[in-house]
Amino acid sequence: QVQLVESGGGLVQPGGSLRLSCAASGSIFRIYVMGWYRQTPARQRELVATFTQTGNTNYADSVKGRFTLSRDNAKNTVYLQMNSLKPEDTAVYYCHAHQLDDYWGQGTQVTVSS
């Protein structure tokens, strides 16, 4: 079992920045696929950014150039730096990891509003 703990959400004005963190713990031997999804009441869960099995990074078109995904393998942690935030980025953000199975964090709310 893998547990994912997220932090860093909150309220920010349009144009502002936030950094989300997701720390993995438990029975970890090597997690290659790890990243972030988001969901709103009106939209199903969608990919924001993720590290792939081959070590590449995939971003949703809507966040390219504004969000940056990074990781600290020693800490089993991924970070999502979100800049130039827009109201449409408002959502619950979920950390995801894949190691034989899919694991999800509890979600952290990001609200972009003036």
C-alpha positions in Angstrom: 0.0 0.0 0.0 1.1 3.5 -0.8 -0.2 6.6 1.0 -0.2 10.0 -0.6 -0.4 13.2 1.5 -1.0 16.5 -0.3 -0.4 20.0 0.9 -0.2 23.6 -0.4 -3.7 24.4 -1.6 -5.5 27.6 -0.8 -7.0 30.8 -2.0 -5.0 33.0 -4.4 -5.8 36.0 -6.6 -5.7 35.7 -10.4 -2.1 35.9 -11.6 -0.8 34.6 -8.3 1.2 31.4 -7.5 0.9 28.3 -5.4 3.0 25.2 -4.9 1.4 21.9 -4.2 3.4 19.0 -2.6 2.6 15.3 -2.5 4.6 13.0 -0.3 4.4 9.2 -0.8 4.9 6.7 2.0 4.3 3.1 2.7 5.4 0.1 0.7 7.5 2.0 -1.9 10.1 0.3 -4.1 10.0 2.6 -7.1 7.3 5.0 -8.3 7.8 6.2 -11.8 4.4 7.5 -12.6 3.4 10.3 -10.2 1.6 13.6 -10.8 -1.5 15.7 -10.4 -5.1 15.6 -11.6 -7.9 18.1 -10.8 -11.7 17.9 -10.7 -14.6 20.4 -10.4 -18.3 19.6 -9.8 -18.9 20.4 -13.5 -16.0 18.5 -14.9 -14.7 15.0 -14.5 -11.2 14.4 -13.2 -8.6 15.5 -15.7 -4.8 15.3 -16.0 -2.8 18.4 -15.0 0.7 17.1 -15.1 2.5 13.8 -14.6 5.8 12.0 -14.8 5.5 9.1 -17.2 7.0 5.6 -16.9 9.9 6.7 -19.2 10.7 9.8 -17.1 9.1 12.3 -19.4 6.6 14.9 -18.2 3.2 15.4 -19.7 1.2 18.6 -19.1 -2.4 19.5 -20.0 -2.5 22.1 -22.8 -4.3 24.5 -20.5 -1.4 24.6 -18.0 1.7 24.5 -20.3 4.0 27.3 -19.7 2.4 28.2 -16.3 2.8 25.0 -14.2 5.9 23.1 -13.5 6.2 19.6 -12.2 9.2 18.5 -10.2 10.2 15.7 -7.9 12.6 14.8 -5.1 13.2 11.0 -5.4 15.0 10.8 -2.1 11.8 12.1 -0.4 9.3 10.4 -2.7 7.7 13.8 -3.2 6.4 15.6 -6.2 5.8 19.3 -6.5 3.5 21.3 -8.7 4.5 24.9 -9.1 1.5 26.9 -10.4 2.1 30.4 -11.7 -0.1 32.9 -13.5 -3.1 31.2 -12.0 -6.5 31.8 -13.6 -10.0 31.4 -12.1 -10.5 28.4 -14.4 -7.7 26.6 -12.5 -10.0 26.5 -9.5 -10.5 22.8 -8.6 -9.7 20.1 -6.1 -6.3 18.8 -7.0 -5.5 15.2 -6.5 -2.1 13.6 -6.3 -1.8 10.3 -8.2 0.8 7.6 -8.2 1.1 4.2 -9.9 3.0 1.3 -8.5 1.4 -1.9 -9.6 -1.9 -0.2 -8.7 -3.3 3.4 -8.8 -3.2 5.4 -5.6 -4.8 8.8 -4.9 -4.4 11.5 -2.3 -7.3 13.0 -0.4 -7.4 16.1 -2.6 -6.5 19.8 -1.8 -8.7 22.7 -2.8 -7.2 25.4 -5.0 -9.4 28.5 -5.4 -8.4 31.4 -7.7 -10.5 34.4 -7.1 -10.3 38.1 -6.5 
